[in-house]
Amino acid sequence: MRFLSILCLFFVISCTNPNTKKSPDKLVAAVSENAKTVAVEFAIQGMTCAGCEQTIQSGIASLKGVKQVKANFKNGKAFVEFLPDIADTIQMKEKIAASGYVVAGVKSIPLDSLRVRL
């Protein structure tokens, strides 16, 4: 019982610590950036292994404005979350093609759908 009381006390202290709370400005900035984020799905031909996934991921991730990227050779897809004001799908297609793969299609997907896949 004593252990539980001490644990609860630490929890209360950590929750009331002003250093752990985000300022309203930071919250607004985070929400604003998230609102500008776009998610796309690339259909890619030629991926045969985990090394192919890494090549695609590192190529696309090197572009400014890309927040997250996940490639999957089993289903031949890459999922990308990015800021459209900074990066675009044309740059991503060029990176994929430069790595030796063929982009068979690109489609926008809901951001929530992307986050489930990542």
Helices and strands as residue ranges (DSSP letters): H 2-16, G 18-20, H 24-36, E 38-45, H 50-61, E 66-72, E 77-82, H 89-98, E 102-108, H 111-117
